[in-house]
Amino acid sequence: MRTKLLATAVMVAALGGASLEAMAQAKPDVLVKQRQAVMTLQGKYLGPIGGMLKGNIPYNADVVALNATFLENLARMPWDGFDASTKGEKSKAKAETFTDTAKFKAAAETLEAETAKLGAVARAKNEAGVRAAFGGVAKACGACHDAYREK
Amino acid sequence: METREAHVKVWDMPVRLFHWLLVLLFAFMFFSGKSGSDWMDWHMRSGYAILALLLFRIVWGFAGSTYARFSNFLAGPSACLRFARKLLARAPAAHAGHNPLGGWMVLALLLALLFQAGTGLFANDDLLSEGPLATLVSKATSDQLSVFHSWNFNLLLLLAAVHIVAVLYHAVFMKENLVGAMFTGVKRLPADVAGSVVARFASPWSALVLFAVAAFAVYLIVKRPF
């Protein structure tokens, strides 16, 4: 009885571990797809705020609050997708992404910080604050593209 | 050896204005293209101005003053070779208008700039800006044209560098002040070359009208009001 229980426990632990392992170790091409999906969604939620601030579409504080909150969350998602295993995958990531890891991480943290600022002012329905914070987000996006993304 | 020289007007006002406006706008495009999303709106406006200038210059190349015309300065291969030999030997080789190699450089620059403006209309920066015609094509096509836009800019830098080095070569080794002539329109030429000049100058007002038409054409492309 005791040994049977132990064997079951070991088996459950092994299976559990294995399945956790399988989930944690997404295939490199899947990691690339996932991080690109995050970027696509960032574009989806960034664009309308930009359009509103340029005056191309009417300003809507609720949409800005929602989009900025999405952006704040999305900003934390792509980074583990730049795993070393994806180095050889077809993508626009420059080699520096995997060699300048400390700088890349700093750039990632800048985006997280800037989107957090934007999220806070957007949820407070502070239009002037959104105007000020939005530039920081766009700069963070652009700086990272320039440094780590192939044209 | 002292040769007799004469001052002759060859470049009309529209050509000179076109040239220097293009230089200023090109420098601004370089700066604004590399300065991120803050400058993208002005990068695009400046691009429309360049496109209007290019369209004007192409028409002026058929309808403008004598030395503005393509037929005047696009020489055949043997003329180009002969000129290149003189250039290397630093033998006198002054031309009233563009010299044979310079003429082809004009065409190369115009075409490369036109390609740059054309791809820019469809380009996007994956951030907040896209060219006014980017909505007409898929994202993948727009991305591809954006890549061409950035490659072709390097080609433009190369052409501009060759152009400037050639002008400096003329100044240092051929004693020809081409830069000054592009400001004043007047070249100092050996008497025999000067004597052969038969320049007919088109009215600068007709240039103004042509430019207005070119600007309107660009407006139609960008805004697509129909």
Contacts between the chains, C-beta under 8 A, distances in Angstrom:
chain1	res1	chain2	res2	distance
A	43	B	126	7.1
A	43	B	127	8.0
A	46	B	127	7.5
A	46	B	128	7.0
A	47	B	128	7.0
A	50	B	128	4.2
A	54	B	41	7.8
A	135	B	38	7.2
A	138	B	36	7.7
A	138	B	37	4.8
A	138	B	38	7.8
A	138	B	127	6.3
A	138	B	128	6.1
A	139	B	36	6.6
A	139	B	37	7.6
A	139	B	38	7.8
A	141	B	37	7.9
A	141	B	127	5.6
A	142	B	36	4.4
A	142	B	37	5.5
A	142	B	125	7.8
A	142	B	127	5.8
A	143	B	36	7.6
A	145	B	126	6.5
A	145	B	127	7.1
A	146	B	36	7.5
A	149	B	126	7.9
A	151	B	146	7.2
A	151	B	147	5.5
A	151	B	150	4.6
A	151	B	151	7.8
